């Protein structure tokens, strides 16, 4: 009886699922609340993370500049996207660091590994951004 076996697996999957009492919202209410949480996260990052503040103000300068340096919509999108990527990865790095610090401030090899990996992700996103911008500047002014 394939249907019975499938129903049993589905019931088992339902019982293993974590239940979160805060996840019951749907539709426009969920979108509005999620937007509020996102804005709160951006404000928290700006207030509490000096690296995010520095990258934010660099983005404020670079993103409008992308419209002058980029020679078409694809170049502009790549320039802006590389800047946004740095901000996104910095937010993820800050989230990982906050979660690790919430668990414990004691030194632990796995905590160090998680923080180092997140930091490496920020570093790579910055290298990518710098490379994209240098290539665009070379295309625009180097010839």
Secondary structure, DSSP 8 states (H G I E B T S, - for coil): -HHHHHHHHHHHHHHHS---TT----HHHHHHHHHHHHHHHHHHHHHH-HHHHHHHHHHHHHHHHHHHH-SSHHHHHHHHHHHHHHHHHHHHHHHHHHHHHHH-SS--HHHHHHHHHHHHHHHHHHHHHHHHHHHHHHHHH--
